[in-house]
Amino acid sequence: MNVKLVSDKPMTQIADEQFFVAVLGNIDNTSAQDILDKLAKGEKLSNFYQQLSGRFVLVIANQHDSTLTLVNDFIGQLPCYYAEHGGEITISHSLKLLKTAVQQTLEISEQAIFNYMYFHCIPSPTTIYKTVCKLEPGKAVTFDRTLQRSTHALYAPEFSMNVQDKQSLHQECLDIIETTVKQQASGNCGAFLSGGLDSSTVSGMLAKHQTPAKTFSIGFEAEGYDETPYAKITANHFDTQHQVLYLQPEQAAEAFVSVAQYFDEPFGNSSSMAAYFCAQFAKQHGVDTLLAGDGGDELFAGNERYAKQKQFELYYSLPSPMRALMNATLNNAVMAGIPGISKAASYVRQAEVKLPARLQSYNFINIVGLAEMFTPTFLSKVDVNQPIAQLAQRYQESNGEHPVDNMLYLDWKFTLADNDLVKVNKMCELAGVEVKFPLLDKALVDFSCKVPADVKLPGYELRDFYKQACRGFLADETLDKSKHGFGLPFGVWLKENETLKNIALDALQQFKARNIVSESLINKALDAHHSVHAGYYGELIWIMVVLELWLQGNESR
């Protein structure tokens, strides 16, 4: 078996007579030598994987049975791409490095493009290329001597339903975060600060161990997008050395193409632009490591969808005959004209869709319809059910008894590993700074699983446990604010800035020729952006423009 490891980052490699072990990234609580010793003593990876903490890809070759096993950390903080061509397995944390190493043309996957349009990113295990895969978080892929591949899960969270003493849990939560921030705050370190709960907590903990703590925010001169007043509240509360960059549309226009093309795959999260400029801004102020607050919402139930889905799940507390009667009554044409009936009927229709598919009720593709969105030629080449199947598989793999816990586990992959972490990792890489995620340390993730779902989210109070834990540490204004983050007013700017408008219109004109999205839909999106809702339709335009720009920059390489 020929194996090629490709990396432009430090990599540890060690071997004995039977095993070869390579570690990309860092395993915080053990070494490659310790792993090799365990394997040499006959201990299986599945026996000790759950104890591993860090941001890593682990490669193990067993020379006695000619197998190769790949696995990354259970959150997926470090990606791992792999491909088998001509009997050789190529492995890398970078898809672009892998593509160069295999030295052959890789074919774009229409299915991956469909998945991108659905999720605005390409979730693992698929990639933009048909013959390249990427690891799912916490799942090992093993090749045997014939290069047959099998996948098996090595991690499953242990969600608790037992209510413990909340006061002691509050303190334990803060202690773990403080310990993790202290461990990760090395070198010339700073922190992203949006003014929300998570970035404020990380910044505050950094301030306890670094004087002065350096914090960085992005501001926008666009109504409804600027969060800098809240960031300044946290900065003043902890007396940080705070810097704010007000991003201008012309700056975004100048970086638009390079940002879109830098990602390993098409990536449609528009806040990537804000993350890049914030990281670059920190770099200009002497910072080489940034702490990010990603993960808190997905550990402690901070996303609005969790509360909304709890409302729909109430429907299933009713006896089945009663649900059937409600369904028949509310969908009766005679009842449709009665005030309030249509709203109740809408509730039942949505509730009848089981989780996790119900989470996609407001997905633009589902609202518009497949036939309206895509060309018949493109649809004939893809499995339109794959996105929901991917969601369902992950959701069913959770062992939680509560739907909120299962949604959290779902989001560890689809919101964090496949989306937010890709954004922050790649944009910090482009800016030339290292990024760390203290809220995704294994100790805090394990702790979050001890907190029952109804304590994290009592009723419909998002982040209630976490807010109570932070009461007295964070400023009251921070605890009481609504969730936001580094959003980008792209839709607003697209109406006002000629450079951005020209980039977008030119890209969309070329995108039409690819025969993926129907030309009528593209035209409707442009019209609606101008006359209906700049922000909403601006996001749809962003997603299509970014895809076109990425394809232009990467197709022939």
PyMOL commands that set and color helices and strands:
alter all, ss='L'
color gray80, all
select helices_A, chain A and resi 32-40+45-51+95-102+110-119+166-184+197-209+228-238+249-262+272-284+296-300+304-317+320-330+333-337+341-352+357-360+364-368+370-373+376-379+386-397+403-431+438-440+442-450+453-456+464-470+476-480+490-496+498-512+519-531+534-554
alter helices_A, ss='H'
color red, helices_A
select strands_A, chain A and resi 2-6+11-15+19-27+54-62+67-72+81-85+88-92+132-134+139-143+149-153+189-192+214-220+241-247+289-291+434-436
alter strands_A, ss='S'
color yellow, strands_A
deselect
rebuild
show_as cartoon
